[in-house]
Structure formats: C-alpha cells, structure tokens
C-alpha cells in the first residue's frame, strides 16, 4: 500500500512538473526574444548566439532609425500603470471591506435581496456595459484621465462576496466585547475585522492587482492620448513604428511588465492560499 501511494504521488508530481514546464515555455521564449539582437529575432533557437541588452536600452533611450531617434515613452507607460493600479487597489480594498463588513455583521431590511442583486451583476459580461460606461464617463468629461481608469474598479462584487464569506467566520463575541468597551462600528471594523481578514484581503489584492495591471479593453476605450497610455496599450502600440518592427523591444517591455506581478505573487502566495482555504469560500 505504501509503495503504491509513493508511486501515485511521484506520478502526480511528475505530471504537475510537466504542466509547469509547459506554462513556462512561452515566458522563457519571451525572455529569449528580449535578449536577442535584431538579426536573431526570427530564428528558432531558444538560447541566442549573441545575447544582448540592446532591446532593453532601446526602451528607455530610443531607436536610431533613418538618421533620427525614435523614442518609446515606456517610463511614462509604467508610471501610469503604477498610479492606476495602486489607486484602484487601495480604494477597492477599503470599499469592498466596508461593504462586506456591513453584509456580514449587520442586519437591515432588504439585506438578502440587495446582496443577491449585487451578486447578479457578476453575470453581466463587460461588453454589455462597455457602451453605457463610455457614455457616462464622456458626459462626466473623464475621458483621457486617471479617473476613467480608476473609478470603474473602485467597487468589485466578487471582492465583496469573498470578504463577506471570510468575515462571517470572525466570532461576533469579539465585536460585542469591543462594543461594550465603547468602540464604534468603524473602530470595530478598522481595529478588529480588518486585521483578522488579512488573508482574504491579500487574496483580493492579488486578484485586483492582476486585473487592473493587465487590463487592455477598458483603457483602449477611454484613453486617446499616448501620454495616458498604460503598459498594455503602450506595448501594443509598439508593434510597428514608422515601418520599423520592434519585436525585440516589445518582448523586453513585456518582461519588465511582468516583474511586479511575479514579485507580488511570490511575496503574497502564503496569504493568497490561506485566504482561499480558510473560510474564504465558506458555504
């Protein structure tokens, strides 16, 4: 029996390793293209014969093309994305946590109906709300602004659901004791509920970060000026510049764009797994 379990565990581990390698191949290929000189870009070898950081240099200092310097405003794209992602992340964590706290720990008329109406919004595809959302933001004169990129992500139905399910596992006795000591509703939320909900908040932070950092469709709709481009729009716009194919630098830009994502997932993976397994999807 023990031998059979060992063989089964080894087989599962081998399958997962193979699966991980399959997922890594496109990323490794992207890194390979980013360190290849132009004359090797379209070759099939994974390891370049003459690796170079020229593609990365071009991102920040530009291309020399037909006696002129063709610049890519990559730093601006990166800063725009950081501002939008950080602002959206902080706001959605605060607003979703407040809403979840209300649903989890307070009783009020229409609570169940309101909660399920909110859940029902998750069934709507983004394409169904794209035109009305664009019309609304154009009327508010927010096109080509940070507001148009940040405001739609301030409240997230899935985040409220996730946090509510977690907060329901927090003992009411803790909050009742704090209430007896004179703590108001917001103080109980900020000093008791938020610290105890860190695993779920960490999980939501990762989801929100990935969603905003990688979003392409909504910025494409509301942004027209290149100075307001996020990374996704900026990298897409690099494909062809004045007849010059910049595949190598495009891959270098993509590699640098994944760095914050990898750092976040690496640092928050323990919180992420804990948030998914300890009460986050409590029935």
C-alpha positions in Angstrom: 0.0 0.0 0.0 2.8 2.4 0.9 4.7 1.6 -2.3 1.5 2.3 -4.3 1.0 5.6 -2.6 4.6 6.6 -3.3 4.3 5.7 -7.0 1.0 7.6 -7.2 2.5 10.7 -5.5 5.5 10.5 -7.8 3.3 10.3 -10.9 1.2 13.3 -9.8 4.4 15.3 -9.0 5.8 14.4 -12.4 2.6 15.5 -14.2 2.5 18.8 -12.3 6.1 19.5 -13.1 5.5 18.8 -16.8 2.4 21.0 -16.7 4.5 23.8 -15.1 7.2 23.5 -17.8 4.5 23.8 -20.5 3.4 27.1 -18.9 6.9 28.3 -18.6 7.9 27.8 -22.2 6.1 30.9 -23.6 7.6 33.1 -20.8 11.1 31.7 -21.4 10.6 32.3 -25.2 9.6 35.9 -24.4 12.8 36.4 -22.3 14.9 34.8 -25.1 13.5 37.3 -27.7 14.2 40.2 -25.4 17.9 39.4 -25.3 18.3 38.6 -29.0 19.9 41.0 -31.5 17.7 42.0 -34.4 19.3 39.5 -36.8 18.3 36.6 -34.5 14.7 37.7 -33.6 13.1 35.3 -36.1 15.4 32.3 -35.6 14.1 29.3 -33.7 16.9 28.9 -31.2 15.8 29.5 -27.6 19.3 30.5 -26.4 20.6 33.4 -28.5 24.1 33.0 -30.1 25.0 36.6 -29.1 22.8 37.7 -26.2 22.5 41.5 -25.7 20.6 44.0 -23.6 20.2 46.3 -26.6 16.4 45.8 -26.7 16.1 47.0 -23.1 18.3 50.0 -23.8 16.1 51.0 -26.7 13.0 51.0 -24.4 14.5 53.9 -22.4 16.8 55.6 -24.9 15.1 55.1 -28.2 15.8 53.6 -31.7 18.3 55.1 -34.1 16.3 54.9 -37.3 17.0 56.7 -40.6 19.2 59.3 -39.0 16.6 60.1 -36.4 15.9 59.0 -32.9 12.6 57.1 -32.4 11.7 57.2 -28.7 9.3 54.9 -26.8 7.8 56.6 -23.8 8.0 53.4 -21.8 8.7 55.0 -18.5 5.5 57.1 -18.8 3.5 53.9 -19.6 5.0 52.2 -16.5 4.2 55.2 -14.2 0.7 55.5 -15.5 0.1 51.8 -14.7 1.5 52.1 -11.3 -0.6 55.1 -10.4 -3.8 53.5 -11.7 -3.1 50.1 -10.2 -2.1 51.4 -6.7 -5.1 53.8 -6.5 -7.6 51.2 -7.7 -6.1 48.6 -5.3 -6.3 50.8 -2.2 -9.8 52.0 -3.0 -11.3 48.6 -3.8 -9.8 47.0 -0.7 -11.3 49.8 1.5 -14.8 49.9 -0.1 -15.2 46.2 -0.6 -14.1 45.5 3.0 -16.6 48.1 4.3 -19.4 46.6 2.2 -18.5 43.1 3.2 -18.4 44.1 6.9 -21.9 45.5 6.6 -23.3 42.4 4.9 -21.5 40.0 7.3 -22.1 41.7 10.7 -25.2 43.9 10.4 -28.9 43.1 10.0 -31.1 45.5 8.0 -34.2 45.4 5.8 -33.6 44.1 2.3 -30.1 42.8 3.1 -30.6 39.5 1.3 -32.2 41.0 -1.7 -29.5 43.7 -2.0 -26.8 41.1 -1.6 -28.1 38.8 -4.4 -28.7 41.8 -6.7 -25.1 42.6 -6.2 -24.1 39.0 -7.0 -26.3 39.1 -10.1 -24.1 41.9 -11.5 -21.3 39.3 -11.8 -23.3 37.6 -14.5 -23.1 40.7 -16.8 -20.2 40.5 -19.4 -18.1 43.6 -19.6 -19.2 44.0 -23.2 -22.8 44.6 -22.1 -21.8 47.6 -20.0 -19.0 49.0 -22.2 -21.0 51.5 -24.3 -23.1 52.8 -21.3 -19.9 53.2 -19.2 -18.1 55.0 -22.0 -21.2 57.3 -22.5 -21.3 58.1 -18.7 -17.6 58.9 -18.5 -17.7 61.0 -21.6 -20.6 63.0 -20.1 -18.5 63.4 -16.9 -15.6 64.6 -19.1 -13.3 62.0 -17.7 -12.0 60.6 -21.0 -8.2 60.6 -21.1 -7.9 61.0 -17.3 -6.8 58.8 -14.5 -10.3 59.0 -13.1 -11.7 57.0 -16.1 -9.1 54.2 -15.4 -9.5 54.1 -11.6 -13.2 54.7 -10.8 -14.7 51.6 -12.5 -12.5 49.3 -10.3 -13.4 51.0 -7.0 -16.1 48.5 -6.1 -16.0 44.8 -7.0 -18.9 42.4 -6.4 -16.7 39.4 -6.3 -14.4 41.1 -3.7 -17.4 41.9 -1.5 -18.6 38.3 -1.7 -15.1 36.9 -0.9 -14.6 39.2 2.1 -18.1 38.7 3.4 -17.7 34.9 3.4 -14.4 35.3 5.4 -15.7 37.9 7.8 -18.6 35.7 8.8 -16.1 33.4 10.4 -14.9 36.1 12.8 -16.6 35.5 16.2 -19.3 38.0 17.0 -18.2 37.8 20.6 -15.0 39.8 19.7 -17.1 42.6 18.2 -19.6 42.5 21.1 -16.8 42.9 23.6 -15.3 45.8 21.7 -18.8 47.4 21.6 -19.2 47.1 25.3 -15.8 48.8 25.7 -17.2 51.8 23.8 -15.8 51.0 20.3 -18.0 52.3 17.5 -18.9 50.4 14.3 -16.0 51.9 12.3 -13.5 51.4 15.0 -14.5 47.7 15.4 -14.1 47.4 11.6 -10.7 49.0 11.4 -9.1 47.6 14.6 -10.6 44.1 14.7 -12.2 43.0 11.4 -9.5 44.3 9.0 -6.5 42.8 10.9 -8.3 39.4 11.2 -9.3 39.5 7.5 -5.7 39.9 6.1 -5.6 36.6 4.3 -8.8 37.4 2.4 -7.7 40.9 1.8 -4.4 39.6 0.4 -6.3 37.3 -1.9 -8.4 40.1 -3.2 -5.4 42.3 -3.6 -3.7 39.8 -5.9 -6.9 39.4 -8.0 -7.4 43.1 -8.2 -3.7 43.9 -9.0 -3.7 41.3 -11.8 -7.0 42.6 -13.2 -6.0 46.2 -13.3 -2.3 45.8 -14.2 -3.2 43.6 -17.2 -6.4 45.3 -18.3 -6.4 46.2 -22.0 -10.0 46.7 -23.2 -11.2 49.5 -20.9 -8.1 51.6 -21.3 -8.4 51.1 -25.1 -11.9 52.5 -24.9 -11.3 55.6 -22.7 -7.7 56.6 -23.5 -6.8 58.5 -26.6 -3.6 60.4 -25.7 -0.4 58.5 -25.7 0.8 60.3 -22.6 -2.0 58.5 -20.7 -1.3 55.0 -22.1 -0.9 52.1 -19.6 1.5 49.3 -20.2 -0.9 47.2 -22.1 -1.7 50.0 -24.5 1.9 51.1 -24.8 3.2 47.7 -25.5 0.5 47.1 -28.1 1.3 50.4 -29.8 5.0 49.4 -30.1 4.3 46.7 -32.7 5.2 48.8 -35.7 6.8 52.2 -35.6 7.2 54.1 -38.9 7.6 50.8 -40.7 10.2 49.5 -38.2 9.4 46.2 -36.5 10.3 46.4 -32.8 9.5 42.8 -31.7 12.6 42.6 -29.5 11.9 45.7 -27.5 8.3 44.7 -27.3 9.3 41.5 -25.7 11.7 43.4 -23.4 8.8 45.7 -22.4 6.6 42.6 -21.7 9.3 41.0 -19.5 9.7 44.2 -17.4 5.9 44.5 -17.1 5.7 41.0 -15.5 8.3 41.8 -12.8 5.9 43.5 -10.3 3.4 40.6 -10.9 6.0 38.0 -10.1 7.2 39.9 -7.0 3.7 40.3 -5.7 2.7 36.7 -6.2 6.0 35.5 -4.6 5.6 37.7 -1.6 1.9 37.1 -1.1 1.5 33.5 -2.1 1.1 32.3 1.5 -1.6 34.9 2.3 -3.3 34.0 -1.1 -3.5 30.3 -0.3 -4.6 30.9 3.2 -7.3 33.3 2.0 -8.7 30.7 -0.4 -8.7 27.9 2.1 -9.6 29.3 5.5 -13.2 30.4 5.3 -13.0 32.4 2.0 -15.5 30.1 0.3 -17.4 29.0 3.4 -20.7 27.5 2.5 
